[in-house]
Protein backbone atom coordinates (compact mmCIF):
# COMPACT_ATOMS: atom_id res chain seq x y z
CA UNK A 1 0.00 0.00 0.00
CA UNK A 2 0.89 3.65 -0.14
CA UNK A 3 -0.46 6.45 2.03
CA UNK A 4 1.14 9.51 0.46
CA UNK A 5 2.06 12.69 2.30
CA UNK A 6 -0.08 13.26 5.37
CA UNK A 7 -2.08 10.07 4.70
CA UNK A 8 -3.40 11.34 1.35
CA UNK A 9 -2.52 9.52 -1.89
CA UNK A 10 -1.61 12.61 -3.90
CA UNK A 11 2.13 12.15 -4.58
CA UNK A 12 2.77 10.46 -7.94
CA UNK A 13 4.59 8.23 -8.34
CA UNK A 14 5.62 7.09 -4.84
CA UNK A 15 9.14 5.88 -4.16
CA UNK A 16 9.78 2.24 -3.29
CA UNK A 17 10.50 3.33 0.29
CA UNK A 18 6.87 4.50 0.57
CA UNK A 19 5.38 1.06 -0.18
CA UNK A 20 4.05 -1.12 2.64
CA UNK A 21 2.48 -4.58 2.67
CA UNK A 22 -0.18 -6.40 4.64
CA UNK A 23 -0.31 -10.16 5.04
CA UNK A 24 -2.95 -12.35 6.58
CA UNK A 25 -5.06 -15.47 6.57
CA UNK A 26 -8.57 -15.97 5.23
CA UNK A 27 -11.06 -18.51 6.60
CA UNK A 28 -14.43 -18.34 4.89
CA UNK A 29 -15.27 -14.65 4.84
CA UNK A 30 -13.20 -13.84 7.97
CA UNK A 31 -9.65 -12.54 7.70
CA UNK A 32 -6.88 -11.97 10.23
CA UNK A 33 -4.52 -9.30 8.89
CA UNK A 34 -1.02 -8.29 9.97
CA UNK A 35 -0.45 -4.52 9.78
CA UNK A 36 2.71 -4.63 11.95
CA UNK A 37 4.93 -3.56 9.01
CA UNK A 38 3.03 -0.27 9.16
CA UNK A 39 3.10 0.01 12.96
CA UNK A 40 -0.38 -1.45 13.42
CA UNK A 41 -1.73 -4.61 15.00
CA UNK A 42 -0.51 -8.03 13.93
CA UNK A 43 -3.92 -9.70 14.26
CA UNK A 44 -6.61 -7.33 13.01
CA UNK A 45 -9.89 -9.11 12.25
CA UNK A 46 -11.83 -8.14 9.12
CA UNK A 47 -14.73 -9.54 7.11
CA UNK A 48 -15.19 -9.90 3.36
CA UNK A 49 -18.65 -8.46 2.70
CA UNK A 50 -20.45 -7.01 -0.32
CA UNK A 51 -17.34 -6.97 -2.53
CA UNK A 52 -14.91 -5.48 -0.04
CA UNK A 53 -12.91 -5.98 3.15
CA UNK A 54 -14.75 -4.43 6.11
CA UNK A 55 -12.76 -3.48 9.22
CA UNK A 56 -14.11 -3.20 12.79
CA UNK A 57 -14.16 0.60 12.58
CA UNK A 58 -16.48 0.43 9.53
CA UNK A 59 -13.76 1.30 7.00
CA UNK A 60 -14.16 -0.72 3.78
CA UNK A 61 -11.55 -1.49 1.15
CA UNK A 62 -12.80 -2.37 -2.32
CA UNK A 63 -10.84 -3.51 -5.34
CA UNK A 64 -10.33 -0.80 -7.95
CA UNK A 65 -11.20 -2.07 -11.45
CA UNK A 66 -8.05 -2.26 -13.62
CA UNK A 67 -5.89 -1.42 -10.58
CA UNK A 68 -4.06 1.85 -9.92
CA UNK A 69 -1.07 1.88 -12.29
CA UNK A 70 -0.49 5.62 -11.68
CA UNK A 71 0.32 4.82 -8.06
CA UNK A 72 3.15 2.39 -8.81
CA UNK A 73 6.75 3.41 -8.08
CA UNK A 74 8.82 4.38 -11.11
CA UNK A 75 11.37 1.66 -10.25
CA UNK A 76 9.55 -1.68 -10.05
CA UNK A 77 12.66 -3.81 -10.77
CA UNK A 78 12.71 -5.67 -7.43
CA UNK A 79 9.07 -5.54 -6.39
CA UNK A 80 7.01 -8.69 -6.75
CA UNK A 81 3.71 -10.13 -5.65
CA UNK A 82 3.97 -13.03 -3.28
CA UNK A 83 1.57 -15.90 -3.72
N, C-alpha and C positions, 0 to 999 in steps of 0.2 A: 504494500500500500504506500501511499504518499499523502501527507497532510498539507504540504505547502507552508508558506510563511504564515505564522499566526493561526494555523489550523485551517486555512482556506487554500483550496487547490487552484491557485491563480498563476503560480510560477511555471513557465513552460520553456523547455522541458526540465524536469528535475534532474539532479545529479544522482549517480548511483549511491552516494552516501545518504541520500534522502529516502531511499526505499526501505520498507520494513515488511516483514512477513508474519503471518499467523498460521499456526498449525492446529490440528485438532482431530477429534474422532467423532464419527457420526454413527448413531444407533437409531434406526427408524427415522423419525423426524426430529430427534433430539441430538444436539451437538455439544461437545465440551471443547472449548477453544482456548488456546494458549497465547495470550497477548504479552507474555513476559519480555519478549524482545523489544517491546515498545514501552516497557515500564508498567504494564498492567497485570491483571491476574493471570495465573497459569491454568485456571480451571473455570473459566466463565461458561455458564450454561446458556444455550440459545436454542431456538426452535425454528425449523424450516416450516413456513406457513405462507400460503397464498403467493408463492413465487419469490419468496425472499427469506433472509435470515432475520429473525426477530429476537432482539436482546431484551433482558429483563427491564431495562429503562424505557422500553417502547420503541427504541431506535430500530429501523429496518433497513437492511442492505438488500438491494436488488441488483441482478445482473444487467449490465448495460448492453443492449443489442450492438453487435459488431465491436464490442470492447471500447477502449479509450486510447487509441494509438498516439494521440497528441500528448499523452501524459507519460509516455515511455522515455527513459533517459536516452540521450544521444548515443552513448556508448553502451551497447547491449552485449558486448563480446563475451562476457563471462557470466551473464545472468541466464538462468535456466529455470524451467518449471520442474518441480519434483513430483513424481507420481507415486 
